[in-house]
Amino acid sequence: MLLKSLEFKNCYGQKVRISDIPVMAQDNPLYFKVSRRLQLFMMEIDRNPKKKVFSFRDHLKKHLKWPEYQSIYHTVELKNNA
């Protein structure tokens, strides 16, 4: 799973960082949902600038159903730590 982070300045001039954003292909069925959630999350941050560092993974964990969250952030477990 590839993750990216995003840094920008909000309307008050504060530097804000969002981490743990999943990189998804556009043909993925959950691509639209994740991109829309990211837009809503950025608007929420812009309105309430209390912190400077946010985790998109934690945001999705709170707002998505668990099976959808697992399908986005699934990790392949290796047998015998190989």
PyMOL Python script that loads the backbone (N, CA, C, O; Angstrom):
from pymol import cmd

cmd.read_pdbstr("""\
ATOM      1  N   MET A   1       0.845  -1.171   0.000  1.00  0.00           N
ATOM      2  CA  MET A   1       0.000   0.000   0.000  1.00  0.00           C
ATOM      3  C   MET A   1       0.890   1.234   0.000  1.00  0.00           C
ATOM      4  O   MET A   1       1.740   1.396   0.876  1.00  0.00           O
ATOM      5  N   LEU A   2       0.695   2.086  -0.970  1.00  0.00           N
ATOM      6  CA  LEU A   2       1.414   3.349  -1.029  1.00  0.00           C
ATOM      7  C   LEU A   2       0.587   4.427  -0.344  1.00  0.00           C
ATOM      8  O   LEU A   2      -0.622   4.531  -0.552  1.00  0.00           O
ATOM      9  N   LEU A   3       1.249   5.212   0.462  1.00  0.00           N
ATOM     10  CA  LEU A   3       0.596   6.317   1.164  1.00  0.00           C
ATOM     11  C   LEU A   3       1.311   7.608   0.816  1.00  0.00           C
ATOM     12  O   LEU A   3       2.520   7.617   0.584  1.00  0.00           O
ATOM     13  N   LYS A   4       0.564   8.689   0.781  1.00  0.00           N
ATOM     14  CA  LYS A   4       1.171   9.989   0.525  1.00  0.00           C
ATOM     15  C   LYS A   4       0.721  10.961   1.596  1.00  0.00           C
ATOM     16  O   LYS A   4      -0.212  10.686   2.351  1.00  0.00           O
ATOM     17  N   SER A   5       1.392  12.100   1.656  1.00  0.00           N
ATOM     18  CA  SER A   5       0.991  13.148   2.588  1.00  0.00           C
ATOM     19  C   SER A   5       0.827  14.446   1.808  1.00  0.00           C
ATOM     20  O   SER A   5       1.373  14.602   0.715  1.00  0.00           O
ATOM     21  N   LEU A   6       0.080  15.358   2.376  1.00  0.00           N
ATOM     22  CA  LEU A   6      -0.254  16.604   1.710  1.00  0.00           C
ATOM     23  C   LEU A   6      -0.022  17.752   2.678  1.00  0.00           C
ATOM     24  O   LEU A   6      -0.473  17.708   3.822  1.00  0.00           O
ATOM     25  N   GLU A   7       0.680  18.779   2.220  1.00  0.00           N
ATOM     26  CA  GLU A   7       0.912  19.966   3.034  1.00  0.00           C
ATOM     27  C   GLU A   7       0.381  21.179   2.287  1.00  0.00           C
ATOM     28  O   GLU A   7       0.599  21.328   1.085  1.00  0.00           O
ATOM     29  N   PHE A   8      -0.319  22.042   3.012  1.00  0.00           N
ATOM     30  CA  PHE A   8      -0.860  23.263   2.416  1.00  0.00           C
ATOM     31  C   PHE A   8      -1.054  24.298   3.509  1.00  0.00           C
ATOM     32  O   PHE A   8      -0.943  23.990   4.696  1.00  0.00           O
ATOM     33  N   LYS A   9      -1.343  25.518   3.109  1.00  0.00           N
ATOM     34  CA  LYS A   9      -1.649  26.578   4.064  1.00  0.00           C
ATOM     35  C   LYS A   9      -3.150  26.809   4.048  1.00  0.00           C
ATOM     36  O   LYS A   9      -3.767  26.904   2.987  1.00  0.00           O
ATOM     37  N   ASN A  10      -3.731  26.899   5.241  1.00  0.00           N
ATOM     38  CA  ASN A  10      -5.169  27.127   5.322  1.00  0.00           C
ATOM     39  C   ASN A  10      -5.472  28.612   5.152  1.00  0.00           C
ATOM     40  O   ASN A  10      -4.572  29.404   4.875  1.00  0.00           O
ATOM     41  N   CYS A  11      -6.733  28.988   5.317  1.00  0.00           N
ATOM     42  CA  CYS A  11      -7.142  30.374   5.079  1.00  0.00           C
ATOM     43  C   CYS A  11      -6.550  31.341   6.104  1.00  0.00           C
ATOM     44  O   CYS A  11      -6.556  32.551   5.876  1.00  0.00           O
ATOM     45  N   TYR A  12      -6.041  30.835   7.225  1.00  0.00           N
ATOM     46  CA  TYR A  12      -5.424  31.688   8.243  1.00  0.00           C
ATOM     47  C   TYR A  12      -3.911  31.766   8.090  1.00  0.00           C
ATOM     48  O   TYR A  12      -3.242  32.425   8.886  1.00  0.00           O
ATOM     49  N   GLY A  13      -3.364  31.103   7.077  1.00  0.00           N
ATOM     50  CA  GLY A  13      -1.936  31.133   6.828  1.00  0.00           C
ATOM     51  C   GLY A  13      -1.137  30.108   7.601  1.00  0.00           C
ATOM     52  O   GLY A  13       0.092  30.129   7.555  1.00  0.00           O
ATOM     53  N   GLN A  14      -1.798  29.212   8.310  1.00  0.00           N
ATOM     54  CA  GLN A  14      -1.105  28.169   9.064  1.00  0.00           C
ATOM     55  C   GLN A  14      -0.787  26.990   8.136  1.00  0.00           C
ATOM     56  O   GLN A  14      -1.585  26.628   7.272  1.00  0.00           O
ATOM     57  N   LYS A  15       0.379  26.413   8.333  1.00  0.00           N
ATOM     58  CA  LYS A  15       0.769  25.246   7.556  1.00  0.00           C
ATOM     59  C   LYS A  15       0.114  24.008   8.154  1.00  0.00           C
ATOM     60  O   LYS A  15       0.239  23.752   9.351  1.00  0.00           O
ATOM     61  N   VAL A  16      -0.584  23.239   7.319  1.00  0.00           N
ATOM     62  CA  VAL A  16      -1.330  22.062   7.753  1.00  0.00           C
ATOM     63  C   VAL A  16      -0.798  20.855   6.989  1.00  0.00           C
ATOM     64  O   VAL A  16      -0.494  20.953   5.800  1.00  0.00           O
ATOM     65  N   ARG A  17      -0.686  19.716   7.672  1.00  0.00           N
ATOM     66  CA  ARG A  17      -0.202  18.488   7.045  1.00  0.00           C
ATOM     67  C   ARG A  17      -1.209  17.372   7.265  1.00  0.00           C
ATOM     68  O   ARG A  17      -1.650  17.131   8.389  1.00  0.00           O
ATOM     69  N   ILE A  18      -1.572  16.688   6.173  1.00  0.00           N
ATOM     70  CA  ILE A  18      -2.445  15.522   6.228  1.00  0.00           C
ATOM     71  C   ILE A  18      -1.607  14.335   5.795  1.00  0.00           C
ATOM     72  O   ILE A  18      -1.029  14.345   4.708  1.00  0.00           O
ATOM     73  N   SER A  19      -1.534  13.308   6.640  1.00  0.00           N
ATOM     74  CA  SER A  19      -0.730  12.133   6.325  1.00  0.00           C
ATOM     75  C   SER A  19      -1.611  10.910   6.135  1.00  0.00           C
ATOM     76  O   SER A  19      -2.811  10.953   6.404  1.00  0.00           O
ATOM     77  N   ASP A  20      -1.018   9.831   5.674  1.00  0.00           N
ATOM     78  CA  ASP A  20      -1.674   8.528   5.487  1.00  0.00           C
ATOM     79  C   ASP A  20      -2.804   8.567   4.459  1.00  0.00           C
ATOM     80  O   ASP A  20      -3.862   7.977   4.679  1.00  0.00           O
ATOM     81  N   ILE A  21      -2.587   9.254   3.343  1.00  0.00           N
ATOM     82  CA  ILE A  21      -3.568   9.282   2.259  1.00  0.00           C
ATOM     83  C   ILE A  21      -3.237   8.135   1.316  1.00  0.00           C
ATOM     84  O   ILE A  21      -2.122   8.079   0.798  1.00  0.00           O
ATOM     85  N   PRO A  22      -4.172   7.217   1.076  1.00  0.00           N
ATOM     86  CA  PRO A  22      -3.865   6.069   0.210  1.00  0.00           C
ATOM     87  C   PRO A  22      -3.802   6.484  -1.261  1.00  0.00           C
ATOM     88  O   PRO A  22      -4.582   7.320  -1.717  1.00  0.00           O
ATOM     89  N   VAL A  23      -2.866   5.888  -1.990  1.00  0.00           N
ATOM     90  CA  VAL A  23      -2.760   6.099  -3.428  1.00  0.00           C
ATOM     91  C   VAL A  23      -3.534   4.969  -4.089  1.00  0.00           C
ATOM     92  O   VAL A  23      -3.214   3.793  -3.911  1.00  0.00           O
ATOM     93  N   MET A  24      -4.562   5.340  -4.859  1.00  0.00           N
ATOM     94  CA  MET A  24      -5.428   4.341  -5.478  1.00  0.00           C
ATOM     95  C   MET A  24      -5.507   4.590  -6.972  1.00  0.00           C
ATOM     96  O   MET A  24      -5.368   5.724  -7.431  1.00  0.00           O
ATOM     97  N   ALA A  25      -5.729   3.533  -7.721  1.00  0.00           N
ATOM     98  CA  ALA A  25      -5.938   3.656  -9.159  1.00  0.00           C
ATOM     99  C   ALA A  25      -7.335   4.214  -9.412  1.00  0.00           C
ATOM    100  O   ALA A  25      -8.248   4.014  -8.611  1.00  0.00           O
ATOM    101  N   GLN A  26      -7.491   4.913 -10.530  1.00  0.00           N
ATOM    102  CA  GLN A  26      -8.789   5.524 -10.809  1.00  0.00           C
ATOM    103  C   GLN A  26      -9.866   4.504 -11.143  1.00  0.00           C
ATOM    104  O   GLN A  26     -11.054   4.815 -11.056  1.00  0.00           O
ATOM    105  N   ASP A  27      -9.480   3.300 -11.521  1.00  0.00           N
ATOM    106  CA  ASP A  27     -10.479   2.279 -11.812  1.00  0.00           C
ATOM    107  C   ASP A  27     -10.900   1.494 -10.570  1.00  0.00           C
ATOM    108  O   ASP A  27     -11.740   0.599 -10.661  1.00  0.00           O
ATOM    109  N   ASN A  28     -10.330   1.820  -9.421  1.00  0.00           N
ATOM    110  CA  ASN A  28     -10.701   1.179  -8.162  1.00  0.00           C
ATOM    111  C   ASN A  28     -12.111   1.634  -7.777  1.00  0.00           C
ATOM    112  O   ASN A  28     -12.411   2.824  -7.879  1.00  0.00           O
ATOM    113  N   PRO A  29     -12.986   0.718  -7.337  1.00  0.00           N
ATOM    114  CA  PRO A  29     -14.356   1.097  -6.984  1.00  0.00           C
ATOM    115  C   PRO A  29     -14.446   2.082  -5.814  1.00  0.00           C
ATOM    116  O   PRO A  29     -15.434   2.807  -5.697  1.00  0.00           O
ATOM    117  N   LEU A  30     -13.438   2.117  -4.958  1.00  0.00           N
ATOM    118  CA  LEU A  30     -13.478   3.022  -3.807  1.00  0.00           C
ATOM    119  C   LEU A  30     -12.739   4.342  -4.054  1.00  0.00           C
ATOM    120  O   LEU A  30     -12.621   5.160  -3.142  1.00  0.00           O
ATOM    121  N   TYR A  31     -12.249   4.554  -5.256  1.00  0.00           N
ATOM    122  CA  TYR A  31     -11.486   5.767  -5.572  1.00  0.00           C
ATOM    123  C   TYR A  31     -12.319   7.024  -5.353  1.00  0.00           C
ATOM    124  O   TYR A  31     -11.851   7.984  -4.740  1.00  0.00           O
ATOM    125  N   PHE A  32     -13.549   7.019  -5.851  1.00  0.00           N
ATOM    126  CA  PHE A  32     -14.411   8.195  -5.721  1.00  0.00           C
ATOM    127  C   PHE A  32     -14.726   8.490  -4.262  1.00  0.00           C
ATOM    128  O   PHE A  32     -14.708   9.649  -3.846  1.00  0.00           O
ATOM    129  N   LYS A  33     -15.014   7.455  -3.482  1.00  0.00           N
ATOM    130  CA  LYS A  33     -15.354   7.636  -2.074  1.00  0.00           C
ATOM    131  C   LYS A  33     -14.182   8.223  -1.296  1.00  0.00           C
ATOM    132  O   LYS A  33     -14.369   9.113  -0.465  1.00  0.00           O
ATOM    133  N   VAL A  34     -12.977   7.728  -1.562  1.00  0.00           N
ATOM    134  CA  VAL A  34     -11.800   8.219  -0.854  1.00  0.00           C
ATOM    135  C   VAL A  34     -11.489   9.651  -1.256  1.00  0.00           C
ATOM    136  O   VAL A  34     -11.171  10.475  -0.399  1.00  0.00           O
ATOM    137  N   SER A  35     -11.576   9.963  -2.549  1.00  0.00           N
ATOM    138  CA  SER A  35     -11.282  11.330  -2.988  1.00  0.00           C
ATOM    139  C   SER A  35     -12.316  12.315  -2.454  1.00  0.00           C
ATOM    140  O   SER A  35     -11.967  13.437  -2.086  1.00  0.00           O
ATOM    141  N   ARG A  36     -13.566  11.915  -2.409  1.00  0.00           N
ATOM    142  CA  ARG A  36     -14.612  12.789  -1.868  1.00  0.00           C
ATOM    143  C   ARG A  36     -14.422  13.000  -0.364  1.00  0.00           C
ATOM    144  O   ARG A  36     -14.586  14.114   0.133  1.00  0.00           O
ATOM    145  N   ARG A  37     -14.079  11.937   0.357  1.00  0.00           N
ATOM    146  CA  ARG A  37     -13.818  12.060   1.799  1.00  0.00           C
ATOM    147  C   ARG A  37     -12.626  12.977   2.062  1.00  0.00           C
ATOM    148  O   ARG A  37     -12.622  13.734   3.033  1.00  0.00           O
ATOM    149  N   LEU A  38     -11.617  12.909   1.195  1.00  0.00           N
ATOM    150  CA  LEU A  38     -10.457  13.782   1.346  1.00  0.00           C
ATOM    151  C   LEU A  38     -10.854  15.240   1.145  1.00  0.00           C
ATOM    152  O   LEU A  38     -10.400  16.110   1.888  1.00  0.00           O
ATOM    153  N   GLN A  39     -11.691  15.515   0.158  1.00  0.00           N
ATOM    154  CA  GLN A  39     -12.170  16.887  -0.061  1.00  0.00           C
ATOM    155  C   GLN A  39     -12.954  17.394   1.142  1.00  0.00           C
ATOM    156  O   GLN A  39     -12.747  18.523   1.589  1.00  0.00           O
ATOM    157  N   LEU A  40     -13.846  16.571   1.664  1.00  0.00           N
ATOM    158  CA  LEU A  40     -14.635  16.974   2.829  1.00  0.00           C
ATOM    159  C   LEU A  40     -13.743  17.182   4.053  1.00  0.00           C
ATOM    160  O   LEU A  40     -13.959  18.108   4.834  1.00  0.00           O
ATOM    161  N   PHE A  41     -12.750  16.326   4.214  1.00  0.00           N
ATOM    162  CA  PHE A  41     -11.824  16.430   5.335  1.00  0.00           C
ATOM    163  C   PHE A  41     -11.020  17.727   5.245  1.00  0.00           C
ATOM    164  O   PHE A  41     -10.800  18.391   6.258  1.00  0.00           O
ATOM    165  N   MET A  42     -10.583  18.089   4.042  1.00  0.00           N
ATOM    166  CA  MET A  42      -9.832  19.331   3.871  1.00  0.00           C
ATOM    167  C   MET A  42     -10.704  20.553   4.165  1.00  0.00           C
ATOM    168  O   MET A  42     -10.228  21.524   4.754  1.00  0.00           O
ATOM    169  N   MET A  43     -11.965  20.513   3.765  1.00  0.00           N
ATOM    170  CA  MET A  43     -12.864  21.629   4.079  1.00  0.00           C
ATOM    171  C   MET A  43     -13.108  21.724   5.577  1.00  0.00           C
ATOM    172  O   MET A  43     -13.188  22.825   6.122  1.00  0.00           O
ATOM    173  N   GLU A  44     -13.226  20.586   6.248  1.00  0.00           N
ATOM    174  CA  GLU A  44     -13.411  20.560   7.698  1.00  0.00           C
ATOM    175  C   GLU A  44     -12.189  21.139   8.412  1.00  0.00           C
ATOM    176  O   GLU A  44     -12.330  21.895   9.373  1.00  0.00           O
ATOM    177  N   ILE A  45     -11.011  20.792   7.952  1.00  0.00           N
ATOM    178  CA  ILE A  45      -9.777  21.320   8.533  1.00  0.00           C
ATOM    179  C   ILE A  45      -9.689  22.822   8.313  1.00  0.00           C
ATOM    180  O   ILE A  45      -9.263  23.562   9.199  1.00  0.00           O
ATOM    181  N   ASP A  46     -10.089  23.267   7.139  1.00  0.00           N
ATOM    182  CA  ASP A  46     -10.015  24.689   6.815  1.00  0.00           C
ATOM    183  C   ASP A  46     -10.937  25.522   7.709  1.00  0.00           C
ATOM    184  O   ASP A  46     -10.627  26.669   8.031  1.00  0.00           O
ATOM    185  N   ARG A  47     -12.069  24.939   8.105  1.00  0.00           N
ATOM    186  CA  ARG A  47     -13.000  25.664   8.978  1.00  0.00           C
ATOM    187  C   ARG A  47     -12.571  25.648  10.441  1.00  0.00           C
ATOM    188  O   ARG A  47     -12.829  26.610  11.163  1.00  0.00           O
ATOM    189  N   ASN A  48     -11.928  24.586  10.889  1.00  0.00           N
ATOM    190  CA  ASN A  48     -11.537  24.443  12.293  1.00  0.00           C
ATOM    191  C   ASN A  48     -10.034  24.217  12.410  1.00  0.00           C
ATOM    192  O   ASN A  48      -9.600  23.072  12.537  1.00  0.00           O
ATOM    193  N   PRO A  49      -9.233  25.272  12.369  1.00  0.00           N
ATOM    194  CA  PRO A  49      -7.765  25.106  12.388  1.00  0.00           C
ATOM    195  C   PRO A  49      -7.204  24.969  13.807  1.00  0.00           C
ATOM    196  O   PRO A  49      -6.502  25.863  14.278  1.00  0.00           O
ATOM    197  N   LYS A  50      -7.502  23.869  14.487  1.00  0.00           N
ATOM    198  CA  LYS A  50      -7.020  23.704  15.859  1.00  0.00           C
ATOM    199  C   LYS A  50      -5.693  22.976  15.923  1.00  0.00           C
ATOM    200  O   LYS A  50      -4.864  23.281  16.781  1.00  0.00           O
ATOM    201  N   LYS A  51      -5.474  22.019  15.031  1.00  0.00           N
ATOM    202  CA  LYS A  51      -4.231  21.258  15.013  1.00  0.00           C
ATOM    203  C   LYS A  51      -3.481  21.555  13.717  1.00  0.00           C
ATOM    204  O   LYS A  51      -4.015  22.189  12.807  1.00  0.00           O
ATOM    205  N   LYS A  52      -2.247  21.091  13.652  1.00  0.00           N
ATOM    206  CA  LYS A  52      -1.449  21.304  12.449  1.00  0.00           C
ATOM    207  C   LYS A  52      -1.190  20.022  11.679  1.00  0.00           C
ATOM    208  O   LYS A  52      -0.898  20.073  10.484  1.00  0.00           O
ATOM    209  N   VAL A  53      -1.290  18.869  12.339  1.00  0.00           N
ATOM    210  CA  VAL A  53      -1.030  17.586  11.692  1.00  0.00           C
ATOM    211  C   VAL A  53      -2.253  16.692  11.876  1.00  0.00           C
ATOM    212  O   VAL A  53      -2.757  16.526  12.986  1.00  0.00           O
ATOM    213  N   PHE A  54      -2.720  16.116  10.762  1.00  0.00           N
ATOM    214  CA  PHE A  54      -3.904  15.273  10.785  1.00  0.00           C
ATOM    215  C   PHE A  54      -3.597  13.948  10.113  1.00  0.00           C
ATOM    216  O   PHE A  54      -2.724  13.871   9.249  1.00  0.00           O
ATOM    217  N   SER A  55      -4.317  12.899  10.511  1.00  0.00           N
ATOM    218  CA  SER A  55      -4.182  11.593   9.893  1.00  0.00           C
ATOM    219  C   SER A  55      -5.472  11.263   9.150  1.00  0.00           C
ATOM    220  O   SER A  55      -6.544  11.172   9.748  1.00  0.00           O
ATOM    221  N   PHE A  56      -5.349  11.087   7.845  1.00  0.00           N
ATOM    222  CA  PHE A  56      -6.510  10.745   7.038  1.00  0.00           C
ATOM    223  C   PHE A  56      -6.979   9.325   7.347  1.00  0.00           C
ATOM    224  O   PHE A  56      -8.168   9.024   7.232  1.00  0.00           O
ATOM    225  N   ARG A  57      -6.064   8.465   7.735  1.00  0.00           N
ATOM    226  CA  ARG A  57      -6.409   7.090   8.104  1.00  0.00           C
ATOM    227  C   ARG A  57      -7.349   7.084   9.307  1.00  0.00           C
ATOM    228  O   ARG A  57      -8.337   6.349   9.314  1.00  0.00           O
ATOM    229  N   ASP A  58      -7.052   7.891  10.319  1.00  0.00           N
ATOM    230  CA  ASP A  58      -7.924   7.966  11.494  1.00  0.00           C
ATOM    231  C   ASP A  58      -9.286   8.533  11.137  1.00  0.00           C
ATOM    232  O   ASP A  58     -10.305   8.098  11.671  1.00  0.00           O
ATOM    233  N   HIS A  59      -9.304   9.500  10.237  1.00  0.00           N
ATOM    234  CA  HIS A  59     -10.564  10.093   9.802  1.00  0.00           C
ATOM    235  C   HIS A  59     -11.435   9.040   9.100  1.00  0.00           C
ATOM    236  O   HIS A  59     -12.632   8.936   9.371  1.00  0.00           O
ATOM    237  N   LEU A  60     -10.827   8.268   8.206  1.00  0.00           N
ATOM    238  CA  LEU A  60     -11.594   7.234   7.510  1.00  0.00           C
ATOM    239  C   LEU A  60     -12.058   6.145   8.468  1.00  0.00           C
ATOM    240  O   LEU A  60     -13.140   5.584   8.297  1.00  0.00           O
ATOM    241  N   LYS A  61     -11.249   5.847   9.465  1.00  0.00           N
ATOM    242  CA  LYS A  61     -11.627   4.822  10.437  1.00  0.00           C
ATOM    243  C   LYS A  61     -12.893   5.233  11.178  1.00  0.00           C
ATOM    244  O   LYS A  61     -13.711   4.382  11.528  1.00  0.00           O
ATOM    245  N   LYS A  62     -13.059   6.515  11.418  1.00  0.00           N
ATOM    246  CA  LYS A  62     -14.237   7.004  12.135  1.00  0.00           C
ATOM    247  C   LYS A  62     -15.473   7.112  11.240  1.00  0.00           C
ATOM    248  O   LYS A  62     -16.597   6.965  11.719  1.00  0.00           O
ATOM    249  N   HIS A  63     -15.274   7.369   9.942  1.00  0.00           N
ATOM    250  CA  HIS A  63     -16.399   7.715   9.086  1.00  0.00           C
ATOM    251  C   HIS A  63     -16.810   6.652   8.071  1.00  0.00           C
ATOM    252  O   HIS A  63     -17.850   6.797   7.428  1.00  0.00           O
ATOM    253  N   LEU A  64     -16.032   5.599   7.913  1.00  0.00           N
ATOM    254  CA  LEU A  64     -16.398   4.544   6.971  1.00  0.00           C
ATOM    255  C   LEU A  64     -16.802   3.281   7.722  1.00  0.00           C
ATOM    256  O   LEU A  64     -16.494   3.104   8.900  1.00  0.00           O
ATOM    257  N   LYS A  65     -17.490   2.424   7.012  1.00  0.00           N
ATOM    258  CA  LYS A  65     -17.796   1.112   7.571  1.00  0.00           C
ATOM    259  C   LYS A  65     -16.505   0.307   7.586  1.00  0.00           C
ATOM    260  O   LYS A  65     -15.627   0.507   6.747  1.00  0.00           O
ATOM    261  N   TRP A  66     -16.399  -0.603   8.544  1.00  0.00           N
ATOM    262  CA  TRP A  66     -15.161  -1.341   8.741  1.00  0.00           C
ATOM    263  C   TRP A  66     -14.740  -2.159   7.514  1.00  0.00           C
ATOM    264  O   TRP A  66     -13.554  -2.155   7.187  1.00  0.00           O
ATOM    265  N   PRO A  67     -15.645  -2.861   6.814  1.00  0.00           N
ATOM    266  CA  PRO A  67     -15.199  -3.608   5.627  1.00  0.00           C
ATOM    267  C   PRO A  67     -14.630  -2.695   4.529  1.00  0.00           C
ATOM    268  O   PRO A  67     -13.686  -3.076   3.836  1.00  0.00           O
ATOM    269  N   GLU A  68     -15.195  -1.503   4.371  1.00  0.00           N
ATOM    270  CA  GLU A  68     -14.662  -0.558   3.383  1.00  0.00           C
ATOM    271  C   GLU A  68     -13.284  -0.060   3.808  1.00  0.00           C
ATOM    272  O   GLU A  68     -12.377   0.063   2.985  1.00  0.00           O
ATOM    273  N   TYR A  69     -13.138   0.220   5.084  1.00  0.00           N
ATOM    274  CA  TYR A  69     -11.840   0.667   5.598  1.00  0.00           C
ATOM    275  C   TYR A  69     -10.774  -0.406   5.384  1.00  0.00           C
ATOM    276  O   TYR A  69      -9.656  -0.097   4.972  1.00  0.00           O
ATOM    277  N   GLN A  70     -11.114  -1.650   5.661  1.00  0.00           N
ATOM    278  CA  GLN A  70     -10.162  -2.750   5.482  1.00  0.00           C
ATOM    279  C   GLN A  70      -9.793  -2.936   4.017  1.00  0.00           C
ATOM    280  O   GLN A  70      -8.644  -3.247   3.703  1.00  0.00           O
ATOM    281  N   SER A  71     -10.756  -2.749   3.116  1.00  0.00           N
ATOM    282  CA  SER A  71     -10.436  -2.914   1.697  1.00  0.00           C
ATOM    283  C   SER A  71      -9.534  -1.796   1.186  1.00  0.00           C
ATOM    284  O   SER A  71      -8.790  -1.999   0.227  1.00  0.00           O
ATOM    285  N   ILE A  72      -9.587  -0.629   1.805  1.00  0.00           N
ATOM    286  CA  ILE A  72      -8.707   0.478   1.407  1.00  0.00           C
ATOM    287  C   ILE A  72      -7.313   0.270   1.957  1.00  0.00           C
ATOM    288  O   ILE A  72      -6.336   0.365   1.214  1.00  0.00           O
ATOM    289  N   TYR A  73      -7.199  -0.011   3.238  1.00  0.00           N
ATOM    290  CA  TYR A  73      -5.913  -0.124   3.906  1.00  0.00           C
ATOM    291  C   TYR A  73      -5.511  -1.577   4.150  1.00  0.00           C
ATOM    292  O   TYR A  73      -4.883  -1.882   5.164  1.00  0.00           O
ATOM    293  N   HIS A  74      -5.862  -2.459   3.247  1.00  0.00           N
ATOM    294  CA  HIS A  74      -5.509  -3.867   3.463  1.00  0.00           C
ATOM    295  C   HIS A  74      -3.998  -4.041   3.365  1.00  0.00           C
ATOM    296  O   HIS A  74      -3.334  -3.406   2.546  1.00  0.00           O
ATOM    297  N   THR A  75      -3.482  -4.899   4.203  1.00  0.00           N
ATOM    298  CA  THR A  75      -2.067  -5.224   4.164  1.00  0.00           C
ATOM    299  C   THR A  75      -1.923  -6.702   3.919  1.00  0.00           C
ATOM    300  O   THR A  75      -2.661  -7.510   4.482  1.00  0.00           O
ATOM    301  N   VAL A  76      -0.992  -7.049   3.095  1.00  0.00           N
ATOM    302  CA  VAL A  76      -0.757  -8.458   2.781  1.00  0.00           C
ATOM    303  C   VAL A  76       0.157  -9.016   3.867  1.00  0.00           C
ATOM    304  O   VAL A  76       1.277  -8.544   4.064  1.00  0.00           O
ATOM    305  N   GLU A  77      -0.341 -10.018   4.557  1.00  0.00           N
ATOM    306  CA  GLU A  77       0.459 -10.639   5.613  1.00  0.00           C
ATOM    307  C   GLU A  77       1.331 -11.728   5.003  1.00  0.00           C
ATOM    308  O   GLU A  77       0.856 -12.579   4.251  1.00  0.00           O
ATOM    309  N   LEU A  78       2.587 -11.684   5.334  1.00  0.00           N
ATOM    310  CA  LEU A  78       3.528 -12.667   4.825  1.00  0.00           C
ATOM    311  C   LEU A  78       3.605 -13.855   5.785  1.00  0.00           C
ATOM    312  O   LEU A  78       3.545 -13.688   7.003  1.00  0.00           O
ATOM    313  N   LYS A  79       3.736 -15.028   5.232  1.00  0.00           N
ATOM    314  CA  LYS A  79       3.840 -16.225   6.059  1.00  0.00           C
ATOM    315  C   LYS A  79       5.261 -16.338   6.601  1.00  0.00           C
ATOM    316  O   LYS A  79       6.235 -16.143   5.874  1.00  0.00           O
ATOM    317  N   ASN A  80       5.359 -16.649   7.857  1.00  0.00           N
ATOM    318  CA  ASN A  80       6.643 -16.876   8.534  1.00  0.00           C
ATOM    319  C   ASN A  80       7.599 -15.710   8.407  1.00  0.00           C
ATOM    320  O   ASN A  80       8.813 -15.900   8.333  1.00  0.00           O
ATOM    321  N   ASN A  81       7.054 -14.497   8.381  1.00  0.00           N
ATOM    322  CA  ASN A  81       7.847 -13.267   8.305  1.00  0.00           C
ATOM    323  C   ASN A  81       8.795 -13.255   7.104  1.00  0.00           C
ATOM    324  O   ASN A  81       9.898 -12.716   7.195  1.00  0.00           O
ATOM    325  N   ALA A  82       8.384 -13.830   6.006  1.00  0.00           N
ATOM    326  CA  ALA A  82       9.242 -13.894   4.819  1.00  0.00           C
ATOM    327  C   ALA A  82       9.151 -12.611   4.016  1.00  0.00           C
ATOM    328  O   ALA A  82       9.806 -12.483   2.981  1.00  0.00           O
TER     329      ALA A  82
END
""", "prot")
cmd.dss("prot")
cmd.show_as("cartoon", "prot")
cmd.util.cbc("prot")
cmd.orient("prot")
